[in-house]
Amino acid sequence: MLILSRKVDEKIKIGDNITITLIEVRGDQVKIGVEAPKNVKVFRQEVFNAIQTENREAAANSQTLEALSKFLGGK
């Protein structure tokens, strides 16, 4: 893990097309801005985790429905 120190309004570049800007520091909270192409998905970790969990559950349900359909003689 790379750890960097930044002051308000300073930036971090990731590759050629992603920029992270430190917007504000207030107590134990930091606000950052992320500039990235529209095709790059940017999520907070807890949102990303929730999406992954939902995707796994949907895939499991799909496999269960497919197995049940085959069991009942469907295609």
mmJSON file of the N, C-alpha and C atoms, coordinates in Angstrom:
{"data_MODEL":{"atom_site":{
"group_PDB":["ATOM","ATOM","ATOM","ATOM","ATOM","ATOM","ATOM","ATOM","ATOM","ATOM","ATOM","ATOM","ATOM","ATOM","ATOM","ATOM","ATOM","ATOM","ATOM","ATOM","ATOM","ATOM","ATOM","ATOM","ATOM","ATOM","ATOM","ATOM","ATOM","ATOM","ATOM","ATOM","ATOM","ATOM","ATOM","ATOM","ATOM","ATOM","ATOM","ATOM","ATOM","ATOM","ATOM","ATOM","ATOM","ATOM","ATOM","ATOM","ATOM","ATOM","ATOM","ATOM","ATOM","ATOM","ATOM","ATOM","ATOM","ATOM","ATOM","ATOM","ATOM","ATOM","ATOM","ATOM","ATOM","ATOM","ATOM","ATOM","ATOM","ATOM","ATOM","ATOM","ATOM","ATOM","ATOM","ATOM","ATOM","ATOM","ATOM","ATOM","ATOM","ATOM","ATOM","ATOM","ATOM","ATOM","ATOM","ATOM","ATOM","ATOM","ATOM","ATOM","ATOM","ATOM","ATOM","ATOM","ATOM","ATOM","ATOM","ATOM","ATOM","ATOM","ATOM","ATOM","ATOM","ATOM","ATOM","ATOM","ATOM","ATOM","ATOM","ATOM","ATOM","ATOM","ATOM","ATOM","ATOM","ATOM","ATOM","ATOM","ATOM","ATOM","ATOM","ATOM","ATOM","ATOM","ATOM","ATOM","ATOM","ATOM","ATOM","ATOM","ATOM","ATOM","ATOM","ATOM","ATOM","ATOM","ATOM","ATOM","ATOM","ATOM","ATOM","ATOM","ATOM","ATOM","ATOM","ATOM","ATOM","ATOM","ATOM","ATOM","ATOM","ATOM","ATOM","ATOM","ATOM","ATOM","ATOM","ATOM","ATOM","ATOM","ATOM","ATOM","ATOM","ATOM","ATOM","ATOM","ATOM","ATOM","ATOM","ATOM","ATOM","ATOM","ATOM","ATOM","ATOM","ATOM","ATOM","ATOM","ATOM","ATOM","ATOM","ATOM","ATOM","ATOM","ATOM","ATOM","ATOM","ATOM","ATOM","ATOM","ATOM","ATOM","ATOM","ATOM","ATOM","ATOM","ATOM","ATOM","ATOM","ATOM","ATOM","ATOM","ATOM","ATOM","ATOM","ATOM","ATOM","ATOM","ATOM","ATOM","ATOM","ATOM","ATOM","ATOM","ATOM","ATOM","ATOM","ATOM","ATOM","ATOM","ATOM","ATOM","ATOM"],
"id":[1,2,3,4,5,6,7,8,9,10,11,12,13,14,15,16,17,18,19,20,21,22,23,24,25,26,27,28,29,30,31,32,33,34,35,36,37,38,39,40,41,42,43,44,45,46,47,48,49,50,51,52,53,54,55,56,57,58,59,60,61,62,63,64,65,66,67,68,69,70,71,72,73,74,75,76,77,78,79,80,81,82,83,84,85,86,87,88,89,90,91,92,93,94,95,96,97,98,99,100,101,102,103,104,105,106,107,108,109,110,111,112,113,114,115,116,117,118,119,120,121,122,123,124,125,126,127,128,129,130,131,132,133,134,135,136,137,138,139,140,141,142,143,144,145,146,147,148,149,150,151,152,153,154,155,156,157,158,159,160,161,162,163,164,165,166,167,168,169,170,171,172,173,174,175,176,177,178,179,180,181,182,183,184,185,186,187,188,189,190,191,192,193,194,195,196,197,198,199,200,201,202,203,204,205,206,207,208,209,210,211,212,213,214,215,216,217,218,219,220,221,222,223,224,225],
"type_symbol":["N","C","C","N","C","C","N","C","C","N","C","C","N","C","C","N","C","C","N","C","C","N","C","C","N","C","C","N","C","C","N","C","C","N","C","C","N","C","C","N","C","C","N","C","C","N","C","C","N","C","C","N","C","C","N","C","C","N","C","C","N","C","C","N","C","C","N","C","C","N","C","C","N","C","C","N","C","C","N","C","C","N","C","C","N","C","C","N","C","C","N","C","C","N","C","C","N","C","C","N","C","C","N","C","C","N","C","C","N","C","C","N","C","C","N","C","C","N","C","C","N","C","C","N","C","C","N","C","C","N","C","C","N","C","C","N","C","C","N","C","C","N","C","C","N","C","C","N","C","C","N","C","C","N","C","C","N","C","C","N","C","C","N","C","C","N","C","C","N","C","C","N","C","C","N","C","C","N","C","C","N","C","C","N","C","C","N","C","C","N","C","C","N","C","C","N","C","C","N","C","C","N","C","C","N","C","C","N","C","C","N","C","C","N","C","C","N","C","C","N","C","C","N","C","C"],
"label_atom_id":["N","CA","C","N","CA","C","N","CA","C","N","CA","C","N","CA","C","N","CA","C","N","CA","C","N","CA","C","N","CA","C","N","CA","C","N","CA","C","N","CA","C","N","CA","C","N","CA","C","N","CA","C","N","CA","C","N","CA","C","N","CA","C","N","CA","C","N","CA","C","N","CA","C","N","CA","C","N","CA","C","N","CA","C","N","CA","C","N","CA","C","N","CA","C","N","CA","C","N","CA","C","N","CA","C","N","CA","C","N","CA","C","N","CA","C","N","CA","C","N","CA","C","N","CA","C","N","CA","C","N","CA","C","N","CA","C","N","CA","C","N","CA","C","N","CA","C","N","CA","C","N","CA","C","N","CA","C","N","CA","C","N","CA","C","N","CA","C","N","CA","C","N","CA","C","N","CA","C","N","CA","C","N","CA","C","N","CA","C","N","CA","C","N","CA","C","N","CA","C","N","CA","C","N","CA","C","N","CA","C","N","CA","C","N","CA","C","N","CA","C","N","CA","C","N","CA","C","N","CA","C","N","CA","C","N","CA","C","N","CA","C","N","CA","C","N","CA","C","N","CA","C","N","CA","C","N","CA","C","N","CA","C"],
"label_alt_id":[null,null,null,null,null,null,null,null,null,null,null,null,null,null,null,null,null,null,null,null,null,null,null,null,null,null,null,null,null,null,null,null,null,null,null,null,null,null,null,null,null,null,null,null,null,null,null,null,null,null,null,null,null,null,null,null,null,null,null,null,null,null,null,null,null,null,null,null,null,null,null,null,null,null,null,null,null,null,null,null,null,null,null,null,null,null,null,null,null,null,null,null,null,null,null,null,null,null,null,null,null,null,null,null,null,null,null,null,null,null,null,null,null,null,null,null,null,null,null,null,null,null,null,null,null,null,null,null,null,null,null,null,null,null,null,null,null,null,null,null,null,null,null,null,null,null,null,null,null,null,null,null,null,null,null,null,null,null,null,null,null,null,null,null,null,null,null,null,null,null,null,null,null,null,null,null,null,null,null,null,null,null,null,null,null,null,null,null,null,null,null,null,null,null,null,null,null,null,null,null,null,null,null,null,null,null,null,null,null,null,null,null,null,null,null,null,null,null,null,null,null,null,null,null,null],
"label_comp_id":["MET","MET","MET","LEU","LEU","LEU","ILE","ILE","ILE","LEU","LEU","LEU","SER","SER","SER","ARG","ARG","ARG","LYS","LYS","LYS","VAL","VAL","VAL","ASP","ASP","ASP","GLU","GLU","GLU","LYS","LYS","LYS","ILE","ILE","ILE","LYS","LYS","LYS","ILE","ILE","ILE","GLY","GLY","GLY","ASP","ASP","ASP","ASN","ASN","ASN","ILE","ILE","ILE","THR","THR","THR","ILE","ILE","ILE","THR","THR","THR","LEU","LEU","LEU","ILE","ILE","ILE","GLU","GLU","GLU","VAL","VAL","VAL","ARG","ARG","ARG","GLY","GLY","GLY","ASP","ASP","ASP","GLN","GLN","GLN","VAL","VAL","VAL","LYS","LYS","LYS","ILE","ILE","ILE","GLY","GLY","GLY","VAL","VAL","VAL","GLU","GLU","GLU","ALA","ALA","ALA","PRO","PRO","PRO","LYS","LYS","LYS","ASN","ASN","ASN","VAL","VAL","VAL","LYS","LYS","LYS","VAL","VAL","VAL","PHE","PHE","PHE","ARG","ARG","ARG","GLN","GLN","GLN","GLU","GLU","GLU","VAL","VAL","VAL","PHE","PHE","PHE","ASN","ASN","ASN","ALA","ALA","ALA","ILE","ILE","ILE","GLN","GLN","GLN","THR","THR","THR","GLU","GLU","GLU","ASN","ASN","ASN","ARG","ARG","ARG","GLU","GLU","GLU","ALA","ALA","ALA","ALA","ALA","ALA","ALA","ALA","ALA","ASN","ASN","ASN","SER","SER","SER","GLN","GLN","GLN","THR","THR","THR","LEU","LEU","LEU","GLU","GLU","GLU","ALA","ALA","ALA","LEU","LEU","LEU","SER","SER","SER","LYS","LYS","LYS","PHE","PHE","PHE","LEU","LEU","LEU","GLY","GLY","GLY","GLY","GLY","GLY","LYS","LYS","LYS"],
"label_asym_id":["A","A","A","A","A","A","A","A","A","A","A","A","A","A","A","A","A","A","A","A","A","A","A","A","A","A","A","A","A","A","A","A","A","A","A","A","A","A","A","A","A","A","A","A","A","A","A","A","A","A","A","A","A","A","A","A","A","A","A","A","A","A","A","A","A","A","A","A","A","A","A","A","A","A","A","A","A","A","A","A","A","A","A","A","A","A","A","A","A","A","A","A","A","A","A","A","A","A","A","A","A","A","A","A","A","A","A","A","A","A","A","A","A","A","A","A","A","A","A","A","A","A","A","A","A","A","A","A","A","A","A","A","A","A","A","A","A","A","A","A","A","A","A","A","A","A","A","A","A","A","A","A","A","A","A","A","A","A","A","A","A","A","A","A","A","A","A","A","A","A","A","A","A","A","A","A","A","A","A","A","A","A","A","A","A","A","A","A","A","A","A","A","A","A","A","A","A","A","A","A","A","A","A","A","A","A","A","A","A","A","A","A","A","A","A","A","A","A","A","A","A","A","A","A","A"],
"label_entity_id":["1","1","1","1","1","1","1","1","1","1","1","1","1","1","1","1","1","1","1","1","1","1","1","1","1","1","1","1","1","1","1","1","1","1","1","1","1","1","1","1","1","1","1","1","1","1","1","1","1","1","1","1","1","1","1","1","1","1","1","1","1","1","1","1","1","1","1","1","1","1","1","1","1","1","1","1","1","1","1","1","1","1","1","1","1","1","1","1","1","1","1","1","1","1","1","1","1","1","1","1","1","1","1","1","1","1","1","1","1","1","1","1","1","1","1","1","1","1","1","1","1","1","1","1","1","1","1","1","1","1","1","1","1","1","1","1","1","1","1","1","1","1","1","1","1","1","1","1","1","1","1","1","1","1","1","1","1","1","1","1","1","1","1","1","1","1","1","1","1","1","1","1","1","1","1","1","1","1","1","1","1","1","1","1","1","1","1","1","1","1","1","1","1","1","1","1","1","1","1","1","1","1","1","1","1","1","1","1","1","1","1","1","1","1","1","1","1","1","1","1","1","1","1","1","1"],
"label_seq_id":[1,1,1,2,2,2,3,3,3,4,4,4,5,5,5,6,6,6,7,7,7,8,8,8,9,9,9,10,10,10,11,11,11,12,12,12,13,13,13,14,14,14,15,15,15,16,16,16,17,17,17,18,18,18,19,19,19,20,20,20,21,21,21,22,22,22,23,23,23,24,24,24,25,25,25,26,26,26,27,27,27,28,28,28,29,29,29,30,30,30,31,31,31,32,32,32,33,33,33,34,34,34,35,35,35,36,36,36,37,37,37,38,38,38,39,39,39,40,40,40,41,41,41,42,42,42,43,43,43,44,44,44,45,45,45,46,46,46,47,47,47,48,48,48,49,49,49,50,50,50,51,51,51,52,52,52,53,53,53,54,54,54,55,55,55,56,56,56,57,57,57,58,58,58,59,59,59,60,60,60,61,61,61,62,62,62,63,63,63,64,64,64,65,65,65,66,66,66,67,67,67,68,68,68,69,69,69,70,70,70,71,71,71,72,72,72,73,73,73,74,74,74,75,75,75],
"pdbx_PDB_ins_code":[null,null,null,null,null,null,null,null,null,null,null,null,null,null,null,null,null,null,null,null,null,null,null,null,null,null,null,null,null,null,null,null,null,null,null,null,null,null,null,null,null,null,null,null,null,null,null,null,null,null,null,null,null,null,null,null,null,null,null,null,null,null,null,null,null,null,null,null,null,null,null,null,null,null,null,null,null,null,null,null,null,null,null,null,null,null,null,null,null,null,null,null,null,null,null,null,null,null,null,null,null,null,null,null,null,null,null,null,null,null,null,null,null,null,null,null,null,null,null,null,null,null,null,null,null,null,null,null,null,null,null,null,null,null,null,null,null,null,null,null,null,null,null,null,null,null,null,null,null,null,null,null,null,null,null,null,null,null,null,null,null,null,null,null,null,null,null,null,null,null,null,null,null,null,null,null,null,null,null,null,null,null,null,null,null,null,null,null,null,null,null,null,null,null,null,null,null,null,null,null,null,null,null,null,null,null,null,null,null,null,null,null,null,null,null,null,null,null,null,null,null,null,null,null,null],
"Cartn_x":[0.85,0.0,0.896,0.601,1.3,0.555,1.253,0.643,1.245,0.376,0.817,0.222,0.959,0.435,0.076,-1.061,-1.517,-2.124,-2.085,-2.762,-3.995,-4.918,-6.147,-5.791,-6.529,-6.384,-5.208,-4.438,-3.387,-3.99,-3.34,-3.9,-2.981,-3.578,-2.857,-3.307,-2.372,-2.695,-2.562,-3.522,-3.475,-3.537,-2.446,-2.382,-2.517,-3.009,-3.148,-4.492,-5.492,-6.836,-7.633,-6.991,-7.695,-6.956,-7.717,-7.148,-7.942,-7.248,-7.848,-7.437,-8.407,-8.125,-8.597,-7.749,-8.139,-8.942,-10.196,-11.102,-11.133,-11.259,-11.449,-11.051,-10.508,-10.24,-10.939,-11.816,-12.554,-12.595,-11.816,-11.753,-11.197,-11.961,-11.492,-12.093,-12.643,-13.261,-12.504,-12.295,-11.599,-12.532,-12.664,-13.455,-12.494,-12.736,-11.907,-12.791,-12.205,-12.871,-12.158,-12.928,-12.358,-12.777,-11.791,-12.053,-11.578,-12.517,-12.189,-13.111,-12.691,-13.578,-14.871,-15.922,-17.224,-17.211,-16.296,-16.265,-15.552,-14.97,-14.307,-15.305,-15.64,-16.595,-15.859,-16.397,-15.799,-16.858,-16.539,-17.482,-16.796,-17.586,-17.093,-16.997,-16.08,-15.843,-17.112,-17.9,-19.088,-20.132,-20.223,-21.155,-20.66,-19.374,-18.782,-19.034,-18.833,-19.071,-20.53,-21.455,-22.883,-23.228,-22.658,-22.898,-22.366,-21.173,-20.584,-21.453,-21.952,-22.813,-24.093,-24.709,-25.937,-25.675,-24.543,-24.204,-24.017,-23.339,-23.147,-24.488,-25.367,-26.68,-27.51,-27.464,-28.219,-27.705,-26.388,-25.812,-26.221,-26.198,-26.596,-28.069,-28.913,-30.345,-30.579,-29.828,-29.953,-29.58,-28.504,-28.08,-29.118,-29.706,-30.733,-31.963,-32.383,-33.546,-33.277,-32.061,-31.699,-31.733,-31.18,-31.168,-32.598,-33.412,-34.81,-35.567,-35.302,-35.97,-35.59,-34.31,-33.867,-34.485,-34.574,-35.16,-36.632,-37.327,-38.76,-39.024,-37.95,-38.116,-38.098,-37.746,-37.646,-36.349,-36.134,-34.901,-33.859],
"Cartn_y":[-1.172,0.0,1.235,2.146,3.424,4.401,5.061,6.046,7.407,8.387,9.725,10.756,11.808,12.952,14.046,14.674,15.747,16.848,18.05,19.187,19.489,20.278,20.636,21.232,20.826,21.228,20.569,19.73,18.985,17.73,17.236,16.137,14.927,13.792,12.547,12.054,11.692,11.153,9.635,8.961,7.512,7.278,6.84,6.682,8.035,8.013,9.246,9.933,9.2,9.751,9.724,9.494,9.531,10.498,11.427,12.405,12.4,12.298,12.378,13.73,14.509,15.818,15.84,16.289,16.462,17.76,17.654,18.8,19.48,18.674,19.259,18.252,18.737,17.927,18.599,17.842,18.384,17.317,17.514,16.51,15.217,14.135,12.828,12.457,13.438,13.181,13.922,13.228,13.794,13.712,14.815,14.802,14.809,13.881,13.809,13.896,14.374,14.39,13.415,12.722,11.764,12.165,12.439,12.696,11.477,10.845,9.631,9.552,8.843,8.65,7.959,8.185,7.606,6.086,5.475,4.012,3.417,4.26,3.795,3.932,2.813,2.838,3.151,4.094,4.51,4.332,3.528,3.251,3.423,3.771,3.625,2.125,1.727,0.304,-0.417,0.202,-0.482,-0.67,0.255,0.107,-0.996,-1.009,-2.054,-3.433,-3.567,-4.843,-5.278,-4.325,-4.647,-5.104,-4.461,-4.849,-6.254,-6.548,-7.882,-8.95,-8.663,-9.613,-9.862,-8.787,-8.942,-9.739,-9.487,-10.231,-11.714,-12.029,-13.443,-14.111,-13.409,-13.973,-14.177,-13.225,-13.35,-14.529,-14.697,-15.822,-17.147,-17.208,-18.435,-18.739,-17.71,-17.908,-18.364,-17.812,-18.201,-19.663,-20.094,-21.494,-22.411,-21.976,-22.776,-22.911,-21.802,-21.848,-22.722,-22.642,-23.461,-24.952,-25.276,-26.676,-27.168,-26.345,-26.717,-26.912,-26.039,-26.164,-27.475,-27.839,-29.09,-30.26,-30.183,-31.242,-31.463,-30.343,-30.436,-30.72,-30.895,-31.273,-30.105,-28.947,-27.784,-27.803,-26.778,-26.693,-25.902],
"Cartn_z":[0.0,0.0,0.0,-0.889,-0.938,-0.045,0.86,1.751,1.431,1.158,0.781,1.72,1.962,2.712,1.715,1.897,1.015,1.854,1.357,1.967,1.136,1.698,0.993,-0.367,-1.375,-2.775,-3.485,-2.81,-3.489,-4.102,-5.135,-5.916,-5.931,-6.281,-6.517,-7.887,-8.743,-10.064,-10.036,-10.646,-10.819,-12.325,-12.875,-14.328,-15.01,-16.252,-17.026,-16.831,-16.333,-16.399,-15.098,-13.969,-12.684,-11.763,-11.186,-10.266,-8.977,-7.858,-6.531,-5.947,-5.475,-4.884,-3.44,-2.545,-1.149,-1.062,-0.702,-0.691,0.674,1.732,3.066,4.137,5.218,6.401,7.562,8.225,9.367,10.448,11.496,12.562,12.025,12.215,11.738,10.381,9.683,8.386,7.282,6.177,5.03,3.831,3.094,1.865,0.696,-0.229,-1.421,-2.659,-3.727,-5.024,-5.936,-6.78,-7.709,-9.12,-9.967,-11.378,-12.144,-12.865,-13.612,-14.817,-15.851,-17.007,-16.581,-17.352,-17.014,-16.994,-17.752,-17.779,-16.568,-15.711,-14.491,-13.346,-12.735,-11.629,-10.338,-9.574,-8.305,-7.22,-6.201,-5.116,-3.768,-2.75,-1.378,-1.107,-0.248,0.003,0.459,1.361,1.87,0.77,-0.17,-1.293,-2.224,-2.507,-3.339,-2.736,-1.43,-0.746,-0.878,-0.72,-0.829,-2.244,-3.249,-4.641,-4.879,-4.38,-4.554,-3.893,-2.699,-1.99,-2.781,-3.287,-4.074,-5.345,-5.988,-7.207,-6.917,-5.819,-5.453,-5.16,-4.432,-4.106,-5.364,-6.285,-7.534,-8.353,-8.401,-9.145,-8.506,-7.19,-6.492,-6.74,-6.707,-6.962,-8.391,-9.33,-10.732,-10.917,-10.269,-10.365,-9.734,-8.627,-7.967,-8.861,-9.475,-10.367,-11.588,-12.116,-13.279,-12.902,-11.75,-11.305,-11.072,-10.464,-10.21,-11.518,-12.464,-13.775,-14.454,-14.401,-14.992,-14.258,-12.944,-12.132,-12.478,-12.744,-13.058,-14.524,-15.304,-16.7,-17.665,-17.183,-18.083,-18.833,-19.618,-20.414,-19.693],
"occupancy":[1.0,1.0,1.0,1.0,1.0,1.0,1.0,1.0,1.0,1.0,1.0,1.0,1.0,1.0,1.0,1.0,1.0,1.0,1.0,1.0,1.0,1.0,1.0,1.0,1.0,1.0,1.0,1.0,1.0,1.0,1.0,1.0,1.0,1.0,1.0,1.0,1.0,1.0,1.0,1.0,1.0,1.0,1.0,1.0,1.0,1.0,1.0,1.0,1.0,1.0,1.0,1.0,1.0,1.0,1.0,1.0,1.0,1.0,1.0,1.0,1.0,1.0,1.0,1.0,1.0,1.0,1.0,1.0,1.0,1.0,1.0,1.0,1.0,1.0,1.0,1.0,1.0,1.0,1.0,1.0,1.0,1.0,1.0,1.0,1.0,1.0,1.0,1.0,1.0,1.0,1.0,1.0,1.0,1.0,1.0,1.0,1.0,1.0,1.0,1.0,1.0,1.0,1.0,1.0,1.0,1.0,1.0,1.0,1.0,1.0,1.0,1.0,1.0,1.0,1.0,1.0,1.0,1.0,1.0,1.0,1.0,1.0,1.0,1.0,1.0,1.0,1.0,1.0,1.0,1.0,1.0,1.0,1.0,1.0,1.0,1.0,1.0,1.0,1.0,1.0,1.0,1.0,1.0,1.0,1.0,1.0,1.0,1.0,1.0,1.0,1.0,1.0,1.0,1.0,1.0,1.0,1.0,1.0,1.0,1.0,1.0,1.0,1.0,1.0,1.0,1.0,1.0,1.0,1.0,1.0,1.0,1.0,1.0,1.0,1.0,1.0,1.0,1.0,1.0,1.0,1.0,1.0,1.0,1.0,1.0,1.0,1.0,1.0,1.0,1.0,1.0,1.0,1.0,1.0,1.0,1.0,1.0,1.0,1.0,1.0,1.0,1.0,1.0,1.0,1.0,1.0,1.0,1.0,1.0,1.0,1.0,1.0,1.0,1.0,1.0,1.0,1.0,1.0,1.0,1.0,1.0,1.0,1.0,1.0,1.0],
"B_iso_or_equiv":[0.0,0.0,0.0,0.0,0.0,0.0,0.0,0.0,0.0,0.0,0.0,0.0,0.0,0.0,0.0,0.0,0.0,0.0,0.0,0.0,0.0,0.0,0.0,0.0,0.0,0.0,0.0,0.0,0.0,0.0,0.0,0.0,0.0,0.0,0.0,0.0,0.0,0.0,0.0,0.0,0.0,0.0,0.0,0.0,0.0,0.0,0.0,0.0,0.0,0.0,0.0,0.0,0.0,0.0,0.0,0.0,0.0,0.0,0.0,0.0,0.0,0.0,0.0,0.0,0.0,0.0,0.0,0.0,0.0,0.0,0.0,0.0,0.0,0.0,0.0,0.0,0.0,0.0,0.0,0.0,0.0,0.0,0.0,0.0,0.0,0.0,0.0,0.0,0.0,0.0,0.0,0.0,0.0,0.0,0.0,0.0,0.0,0.0,0.0,0.0,0.0,0.0,0.0,0.0,0.0,0.0,0.0,0.0,0.0,0.0,0.0,0.0,0.0,0.0,0.0,0.0,0.0,0.0,0.0,0.0,0.0,0.0,0.0,0.0,0.0,0.0,0.0,0.0,0.0,0.0,0.0,0.0,0.0,0.0,0.0,0.0,0.0,0.0,0.0,0.0,0.0,0.0,0.0,0.0,0.0,0.0,0.0,0.0,0.0,0.0,0.0,0.0,0.0,0.0,0.0,0.0,0.0,0.0,0.0,0.0,0.0,0.0,0.0,0.0,0.0,0.0,0.0,0.0,0.0,0.0,0.0,0.0,0.0,0.0,0.0,0.0,0.0,0.0,0.0,0.0,0.0,0.0,0.0,0.0,0.0,0.0,0.0,0.0,0.0,0.0,0.0,0.0,0.0,0.0,0.0,0.0,0.0,0.0,0.0,0.0,0.0,0.0,0.0,0.0,0.0,0.0,0.0,0.0,0.0,0.0,0.0,0.0,0.0,0.0,0.0,0.0,0.0,0.0,0.0,0.0,0.0,0.0,0.0,0.0,0.0],
"pdbx_formal_charge":[null,null,null,null,null,null,null,null,null,null,null,null,null,null,null,null,null,null,null,null,null,null,null,null,null,null,null,null,null,null,null,null,null,null,null,null,null,null,null,null,null,null,null,null,null,null,null,null,null,null,null,null,null,null,null,null,null,null,null,null,null,null,null,null,null,null,null,null,null,null,null,null,null,null,null,null,null,null,null,null,null,null,null,null,null,null,null,null,null,null,null,null,null,null,null,null,null,null,null,null,null,null,null,null,null,null,null,null,null,null,null,null,null,null,null,null,null,null,null,null,null,null,null,null,null,null,null,null,null,null,null,null,null,null,null,null,null,null,null,null,null,null,null,null,null,null,null,null,null,null,null,null,null,null,null,null,null,null,null,null,null,null,null,null,null,null,null,null,null,null,null,null,null,null,null,null,null,null,null,null,null,null,null,null,null,null,null,null,null,null,null,null,null,null,null,null,null,null,null,null,null,null,null,null,null,null,null,null,null,null,null,null,null,null,null,null,null,null,null,null,null,null,null,null,null],
"auth_seq_id":[1,1,1,2,2,2,3,3,3,4,4,4,5,5,5,6,6,6,7,7,7,8,8,8,9,9,9,10,10,10,11,11,11,12,12,12,13,13,13,14,14,14,15,15,15,16,16,16,17,17,17,18,18,18,19,19,19,20,20,20,21,21,21,22,22,22,23,23,23,24,24,24,25,25,25,26,26,26,27,27,27,28,28,28,29,29,29,30,30,30,31,31,31,32,32,32,33,33,33,34,34,34,35,35,35,36,36,36,37,37,37,38,38,38,39,39,39,40,40,40,41,41,41,42,42,42,43,43,43,44,44,44,45,45,45,46,46,46,47,47,47,48,48,48,49,49,49,50,50,50,51,51,51,52,52,52,53,53,53,54,54,54,55,55,55,56,56,56,57,57,57,58,58,58,59,59,59,60,60,60,61,61,61,62,62,62,63,63,63,64,64,64,65,65,65,66,66,66,67,67,67,68,68,68,69,69,69,70,70,70,71,71,71,72,72,72,73,73,73,74,74,74,75,75,75],
"auth_comp_id":["MET","MET","MET","LEU","LEU","LEU","ILE","ILE","ILE","LEU","LEU","LEU","SER","SER","SER","ARG","ARG","ARG","LYS","LYS","LYS","VAL","VAL","VAL","ASP","ASP","ASP","GLU","GLU","GLU","LYS","LYS","LYS","ILE","ILE","ILE","LYS","LYS","LYS","ILE","ILE","ILE","GLY","GLY","GLY","ASP","ASP","ASP","ASN","ASN","ASN","ILE","ILE","ILE","THR","THR","THR","ILE","ILE","ILE","THR","THR","THR","LEU","LEU","LEU","ILE","ILE","ILE","GLU","GLU","GLU","VAL","VAL","VAL","ARG","ARG","ARG","GLY","GLY","GLY","ASP","ASP","ASP","GLN","GLN","GLN","VAL","VAL","VAL","LYS","LYS","LYS","ILE","ILE","ILE","GLY","GLY","GLY","VAL","VAL","VAL","GLU","GLU","GLU","ALA","ALA","ALA","PRO","PRO","PRO","LYS","LYS","LYS","ASN","ASN","ASN","VAL","VAL","VAL","LYS","LYS","LYS","VAL","VAL","VAL","PHE","PHE","PHE","ARG","ARG","ARG","GLN","GLN","GLN","GLU","GLU","GLU","VAL","VAL","VAL","PHE","PHE","PHE","ASN","ASN","ASN","ALA","ALA","ALA","ILE","ILE","ILE","GLN","GLN","GLN","THR","THR","THR","GLU","GLU","GLU","ASN","ASN","ASN","ARG","ARG","ARG","GLU","GLU","GLU","ALA","ALA","ALA","ALA","ALA","ALA","ALA","ALA","ALA","ASN","ASN","ASN","SER","SER","SER","GLN","GLN","GLN","THR","THR","THR","LEU","LEU","LEU","GLU","GLU","GLU","ALA","ALA","ALA","LEU","LEU","LEU","SER","SER","SER","LYS","LYS","LYS","PHE","PHE","PHE","LEU","LEU","LEU","GLY","GLY","GLY","GLY","GLY","GLY","LYS","LYS","LYS"],
"auth_asym_id":["A","A","A","A","A","A","A","A","A","A","A","A","A","A","A","A","A","A","A","A","A","A","A","A","A","A","A","A","A","A","A","A","A","A","A","A","A","A","A","A","A","A","A","A","A","A","A","A","A","A","A","A","A","A","A","A","A","A","A","A","A","A","A","A","A","A","A","A","A","A","A","A","A","A","A","A","A","A","A","A","A","A","A","A","A","A","A","A","A","A","A","A","A","A","A","A","A","A","A","A","A","A","A","A","A","A","A","A","A","A","A","A","A","A","A","A","A","A","A","A","A","A","A","A","A","A","A","A","A","A","A","A","A","A","A","A","A","A","A","A","A","A","A","A","A","A","A","A","A","A","A","A","A","A","A","A","A","A","A","A","A","A","A","A","A","A","A","A","A","A","A","A","A","A","A","A","A","A","A","A","A","A","A","A","A","A","A","A","A","A","A","A","A","A","A","A","A","A","A","A","A","A","A","A","A","A","A","A","A","A","A","A","A","A","A","A","A","A","A","A","A","A","A","A","A"],
"auth_atom_id":["N","CA","C","N","CA","C","N","CA","C","N","CA","C","N","CA","C","N","CA","C","N","CA","C","N","CA","C","N","CA","C","N","CA","C","N","CA","C","N","CA","C","N","CA","C","N","CA","C","N","CA","C","N","CA","C","N","CA","C","N","CA","C","N","CA","C","N","CA","C","N","CA","C","N","CA","C","N","CA","C","N","CA","C","N","CA","C","N","CA","C","N","CA","C","N","CA","C","N","CA","C","N","CA","C","N","CA","C","N","CA","C","N","CA","C","N","CA","C","N","CA","C","N","CA","C","N","CA","C","N","CA","C","N","CA","C","N","CA","C","N","CA","C","N","CA","C","N","CA","C","N","CA","C","N","CA","C","N","CA","C","N","CA","C","N","CA","C","N","CA","C","N","CA","C","N","CA","C","N","CA","C","N","CA","C","N","CA","C","N","CA","C","N","CA","C","N","CA","C","N","CA","C","N","CA","C","N","CA","C","N","CA","C","N","CA","C","N","CA","C","N","CA","C","N","CA","C","N","CA","C","N","CA","C","N","CA","C","N","CA","C","N","CA","C","N","CA","C","N","CA","C","N","CA","C","N","CA","C","N","CA","C"],
"pdbx_PDB_model_num":[1,1,1,1,1,1,1,1,1,1,1,1,1,1,1,1,1,1,1,1,1,1,1,1,1,1,1,1,1,1,1,1,1,1,1,1,1,1,1,1,1,1,1,1,1,1,1,1,1,1,1,1,1,1,1,1,1,1,1,1,1,1,1,1,1,1,1,1,1,1,1,1,1,1,1,1,1,1,1,1,1,1,1,1,1,1,1,1,1,1,1,1,1,1,1,1,1,1,1,1,1,1,1,1,1,1,1,1,1,1,1,1,1,1,1,1,1,1,1,1,1,1,1,1,1,1,1,1,1,1,1,1,1,1,1,1,1,1,1,1,1,1,1,1,1,1,1,1,1,1,1,1,1,1,1,1,1,1,1,1,1,1,1,1,1,1,1,1,1,1,1,1,1,1,1,1,1,1,1,1,1,1,1,1,1,1,1,1,1,1,1,1,1,1,1,1,1,1,1,1,1,1,1,1,1,1,1,1,1,1,1,1,1,1,1,1,1,1,1,1,1,1,1,1,1]
}}}
